[in-house]
């Protein structure tokens, strides 16, 4: 399990624990407050009953104080038909109060206040504003925690991406610098050899390899800085990449390039785009164990070009569709796991395009799709 995965699981567990503890706390608090309010209403109803039945000699000051002490809980007194006779702590209109009482009659048992004879009145009550507000407290706290987590994750991701950016820049610049001097020296030696042995058949092949090293050095130099995009015929660039791969790959690998003959001009950095195509083709060759067919289909739309690169290899598990682009991910014993990561960076970061696995089937092959405009 990777460090980011451990961090995500830890954050999830901590968040779940905080939410659970908060929910339990507010539930217990609300139940206690609800119980206290019920007791206060029962005491208020008893005081009301005592005042109604009190004679002239009874001191009702205490009962009056009990009734006046209720300043938060809305209470309603109704007749036997459910019509509101009196309300307290509710300043709304009579129509809205009556509507509330009608709802309360279906939700709670009233407190019965016996009058003289067989007449009765009924007391209903609703929650205080404080108790109602507490019902929304867990949701507000959850939103607050979510906002804090979102900010923390965004900050962490930004810092991580910035560190990776600096690592990429340092690695590529150092690689280009280290390659530059020996490649220049090799070019000079090849020139001397060609002058001394003009008819030698091996020296031109050596020259091709040194030119290839020169291209690699230039690629690393460009990926370590902001690349310059120029209007480029993407069809010609694809043909160039496929031709190179055909020359460097076993004859048991068949390349099929399907694209229109007419030029399609796209803003590209040809050096880096070729590198991305070559990386995809090399991965396809490895997936097929050096034997099979690689199809490259380019489709032109109004504002973009879609390139599908399909192999006949072993396929990729759907769970790894995103992992294959992660730096360090590889299925090879000696692989670095940087090829597809570099490819994604070239397509998405430098060309504002998109690359993803369109489909993959076990032992049938995989299709990578590039969208670029």
Secondary structure, 3 states (H helix, E strand, C coil): CCHHHHHHHHHHHHHHHHHHHHHHHHHHHHHHHHHHHHHHHHHHHHHHHHHHHCCCCCCCHHHHHHHHHCCCCCEEEECCCCCEEEEECCCCCHHHHHHHHHHHHHHCCCEEEECCCCCEEEEEECCCHHHHHHHHHHHHHHHHHHHHHHHHHHHHHHHHHHHHHHHHHHHHHHHHHHHHHHHHHHHHHHHHHHHHCCCCHHHHHHHHHHHHHHHHHHHHHHHCCCCCCEEEEHHHHHHHHHHHHHHHCCCCEEEEEECCCCCCEEEECHHHHHHHHHHHHHHHHHHCCCCEEEEEEEEECCCCEEEEEECCCCCCCHHHCCHHHCCCCCCCCCCCCCHHHHHHHHHHHHCCCEEEEEEEECCCEEEEEEEEC
